[in-house]
């Protein structure tokens, strides 16, 4: 599938999901035309299950709206007693964080997340999680001091080490798309891509980690996942110092 074909495919699915008119613009011509990934890099990224997606612009998709919440977070239960939840630092970090990605092209890892197994011995890449070699990033986990050998039982320091390790190595080998960096998949991107393109992510109960930067530049971390098959409504803020034993993660390539 060439560049024009995959962009058209993503636009059609997004328009259908949001019930937009056929000509609704979901990516500007300038962003689409400037996006260029060589076949060598594309082949490398396919080994890590990186799939390119367009994130609709804020002028077209308003995430701070009741329709958006009903469509993408139908099982979310808001605190009705707290009418000022939109003023909280956690809520603002999500809104502002996603705004930076709207109107952009982002690479999202599509590797299947596993069910939980005793001792956090589940591996990404299969639904039941037994096969260690199924995780395309397995070789990097040990080098980033993931003592479990899986994407679980990590902490903020080891996760940051993993992200920096992969980013620096891919850049050194000329395998990182120009202007991009590796990170953990952002929470709202996980929800959007899961809802529209990858419902299979909801077939396992395991939670994943995502984060944004707040107004002071500090990491705001969130556990994200599903309440049931076909649902991606779960999002809950967690502390960077909290126990992340049950939180896996998927990667993403975002513009710098």
C-alpha positions as CSV (number, residue, x, y, z in Angstrom):
1,X,0.0,0.0,0.0
2,X,1.6,3.3,-1.1
3,X,1.4,6.5,0.9
4,X,-1.7,7.9,-0.9
5,X,-3.5,4.6,-0.4
6,X,-2.9,4.2,3.3
7,X,-3.9,7.9,4.0
8,X,-7.1,7.4,2.0
9,X,-7.8,4.2,3.9
10,X,-7.3,5.9,7.3
11,X,-9.5,8.8,6.3
12,X,-12.3,6.6,5.1
13,X,-12.4,4.6,8.3
14,X,-12.3,7.8,10.5
15,X,-15.0,9.5,8.5
16,X,-17.2,6.4,8.9
17,X,-16.5,6.2,12.7
18,X,-17.2,9.9,13.3
19,X,-20.0,10.0,10.7
20,X,-18.4,12.8,8.8
21,X,-19.2,14.0,5.3
22,X,-17.1,12.4,2.5
23,X,-15.0,15.5,1.9
24,X,-14.2,16.3,5.6
25,X,-10.5,17.1,5.8
26,X,-8.7,15.0,8.4
27,X,-5.1,15.8,7.4
28,X,-3.8,18.9,5.7
29,X,-2.3,18.5,2.3
30,X,0.9,20.1,3.6
31,X,1.4,17.5,6.4
32,X,0.5,14.6,4.0
33,X,2.9,15.9,1.3
34,X,5.8,16.5,3.7
35,X,5.6,13.0,5.1
36,X,8.3,10.8,3.6
37,X,9.6,7.5,4.9
38,X,12.1,5.5,2.8
39,X,11.4,1.9,2.0
40,X,14.5,0.9,4.1
41,X,13.0,2.6,7.2
42,X,9.5,1.4,6.4
43,X,10.8,-2.2,6.2
44,X,12.6,-1.8,9.6
45,X,9.4,-0.3,11.2
46,X,7.3,-3.2,10.0
47,X,9.5,-5.6,12.0
48,X,8.3,-3.7,15.1
49,X,4.7,-3.5,14.0
50,X,4.7,0.2,13.6
51,X,1.6,1.4,11.7
52,X,1.1,4.9,10.5
53,X,-2.1,6.8,11.4
54,X,-3.5,10.3,11.0
55,X,-4.8,12.1,14.1
56,X,-7.7,14.4,13.1
57,X,-7.1,18.1,13.7
58,X,-8.7,20.0,16.6
59,X,-10.9,22.0,14.2
60,X,-12.6,18.8,13.0
61,X,-12.6,16.6,16.1
62,X,-13.2,18.3,19.5
63,X,-12.1,15.8,22.2
64,X,-13.4,18.0,25.0
65,X,-17.0,17.4,23.9
66,X,-19.8,15.2,25.1
67,X,-20.2,13.6,21.7
68,X,-16.6,12.5,21.7
69,X,-16.8,11.1,25.2
70,X,-20.0,9.1,24.4
71,X,-18.4,7.8,21.2
72,X,-14.9,6.8,22.5
73,X,-15.4,6.5,26.2
74,X,-18.9,5.1,26.6
75,X,-18.2,3.2,29.8
76,X,-16.4,6.1,31.6
77,X,-18.1,7.2,34.8
78,X,-17.4,10.8,35.6
79,X,-17.8,12.2,39.1
80,X,-21.1,14.0,38.9
81,X,-20.4,15.8,42.1
82,X,-17.2,17.4,40.7
83,X,-18.4,19.9,38.1
84,X,-14.9,21.4,37.9
85,X,-13.1,18.2,36.8
86,X,-12.2,20.0,33.5
87,X,-10.1,22.4,35.5
88,X,-7.9,19.7,37.1
89,X,-4.2,19.4,36.2
90,X,-4.7,15.8,35.1
91,X,-7.6,16.6,32.7
92,X,-5.8,19.6,31.2
93,X,-2.6,17.5,30.7
94,X,-4.7,15.0,28.6
95,X,-6.4,17.8,26.6
96,X,-3.2,19.7,25.9
97,X,-1.1,16.6,25.3
98,X,-3.5,15.3,22.6
99,X,-3.8,18.8,21.0
100,X,0.0,18.5,20.2
101,X,-0.7,15.4,18.2
102,X,-3.9,16.5,16.4
103,X,-3.4,17.2,12.7
104,X,-0.2,15.0,12.7
105,X,0.9,11.6,11.4
106,X,1.9,9.3,14.2
107,X,3.3,5.7,14.1
108,X,1.5,3.4,16.5
109,X,2.8,-0.1,17.5
110,X,0.1,-2.7,16.9
111,X,1.6,-5.6,18.7
112,X,-1.0,-7.7,20.5
113,X,-1.0,-7.2,24.3
114,X,-1.3,-10.4,26.4
115,X,-3.5,-11.7,29.2
116,X,-2.0,-11.6,32.7
117,X,0.0,-14.6,33.8
118,X,1.4,-15.4,37.3
119,X,4.6,-13.5,38.1
120,X,4.1,-11.1,35.2
121,X,5.6,-13.6,32.8
122,X,3.3,-12.6,30.0
123,X,4.9,-11.5,26.7
124,X,3.6,-9.1,24.1
125,X,2.9,-10.5,20.7
126,X,0.3,-13.3,21.4
127,X,-3.0,-13.2,23.2
128,X,-2.0,-15.7,25.9
129,X,1.5,-14.3,26.3
130,X,3.6,-17.5,26.6
131,X,6.1,-17.0,23.7
132,X,9.0,-14.7,24.8
133,X,10.3,-14.3,21.2
134,X,7.0,-12.9,20.0
135,X,7.8,-9.4,21.4
136,X,9.6,-7.4,18.6
137,X,11.2,-5.2,21.3
138,X,12.4,-8.2,23.4
139,X,16.1,-7.6,22.7
140,X,15.9,-4.0,24.0
141,X,14.2,-4.8,27.3
142,X,17.2,-6.5,29.0
143,X,19.5,-3.7,27.8
144,X,17.1,-1.2,29.4
145,X,17.2,-3.1,32.8
146,X,13.8,-4.6,32.6
147,X,14.5,-7.3,35.1
148,X,11.4,-9.4,34.2
149,X,12.3,-9.7,30.6
150,X,8.7,-8.6,29.8
151,X,7.0,-5.2,29.4
152,X,5.8,-5.4,33.0
153,X,7.4,-4.8,36.4
154,X,9.2,-1.7,35.1
155,X,9.4,1.8,36.5
156,X,9.7,5.3,35.2
157,X,13.6,5.2,35.1
158,X,13.7,1.9,33.2
159,X,11.0,2.9,30.8
160,X,12.8,6.2,30.0
161,X,16.0,4.2,29.5
162,X,14.2,1.9,27.0
163,X,12.8,4.9,25.0
164,X,16.1,6.7,24.9
165,X,18.0,3.5,24.0
166,X,15.7,2.6,21.0
167,X,15.6,6.2,19.8
168,X,19.3,6.7,19.9
169,X,20.1,3.4,18.3
170,X,17.6,3.8,15.4
171,X,18.9,7.3,14.7
172,X,22.5,6.1,14.7
173,X,21.6,3.4,12.2
174,X,19.6,5.8,10.0
175,X,16.4,3.9,10.8
176,X,14.4,6.6,12.6
177,X,12.1,8.7,10.4
178,X,13.3,12.3,10.1
179,X,11.7,14.5,12.7
180,X,10.3,11.7,14.8
181,X,11.2,10.1,18.2
182,X,10.0,7.0,20.0
183,X,7.8,7.3,23.0
184,X,5.1,5.3,24.9
185,X,1.8,5.5,23.0
186,X,-0.2,8.5,24.3
187,X,-3.5,7.7,26.1
188,X,-5.9,9.4,23.7
189,X,-4.1,8.0,20.7
190,X,-4.4,4.5,22.2
191,X,-8.1,5.0,22.7
192,X,-8.7,6.4,19.2
193,X,-6.7,3.8,17.2
194,X,-8.1,1.0,19.3
195,X,-11.7,2.0,18.8
196,X,-11.4,2.6,15.0
197,X,-8.7,0.3,13.8
198,X,-7.7,-2.3,16.4
199,X,-10.6,-3.7,18.4
200,X,-8.5,-6.8,19.1
201,X,-6.5,-4.9,21.7
202,X,-9.6,-5.0,23.9
203,X,-9.7,-8.8,23.9
204,X,-7.3,-9.0,26.8
205,X,-7.8,-7.4,30.2
206,X,-4.2,-6.2,30.7
207,X,-3.7,-2.4,31.2
208,X,-1.1,-0.2,29.5
209,X,0.8,2.9,30.4
210,X,0.7,6.2,28.7
211,X,1.7,9.7,29.6
212,X,1.6,13.4,28.7
213,X,3.6,16.4,30.0
214,X,1.7,18.9,32.2
215,X,2.0,22.7,32.1
216,X,5.3,22.5,34.1
217,X,6.8,19.9,31.9
218,X,6.4,17.1,34.4
219,X,5.1,13.6,33.3
220,X,1.5,12.8,34.0
221,X,1.1,9.1,33.8
222,X,-2.1,7.2,33.1
223,X,-3.2,3.5,33.1
224,X,-5.4,2.8,30.0
225,X,-7.3,-0.2,28.8
226,X,-10.7,-1.8,28.3
227,X,-13.7,-2.5,30.5
228,X,-15.0,-5.2,28.1
229,X,-14.3,-6.4,24.6
230,X,-14.8,-3.6,22.1
231,X,-14.4,-0.9,24.8
232,X,-11.4,1.4,25.4
233,X,-12.9,3.7,28.1
234,X,-10.6,3.0,31.0
235,X,-8.2,5.8,31.9
236,X,-6.9,6.5,35.3
237,X,-4.0,8.8,36.5
238,X,-1.2,7.1,38.4
239,X,1.8,8.5,40.1
240,X,5.3,8.1,38.6
241,X,6.4,6.5,41.9
242,X,3.4,4.0,41.9
243,X,3.7,0.3,41.5
244,X,3.6,-0.3,37.7
245,X,3.9,-4.1,38.0
246,X,0.6,-4.7,36.1
247,X,1.1,-2.0,33.4
248,X,2.4,-3.0,30.0
249,X,3.0,-0.4,27.2
250,X,3.1,0.0,23.4
251,X,5.3,2.3,21.6
252,X,4.6,5.1,19.2
253,X,6.6,7.4,16.9
254,X,5.6,11.1,17.3
255,X,6.9,14.3,15.7
256,X,9.5,16.2,17.8
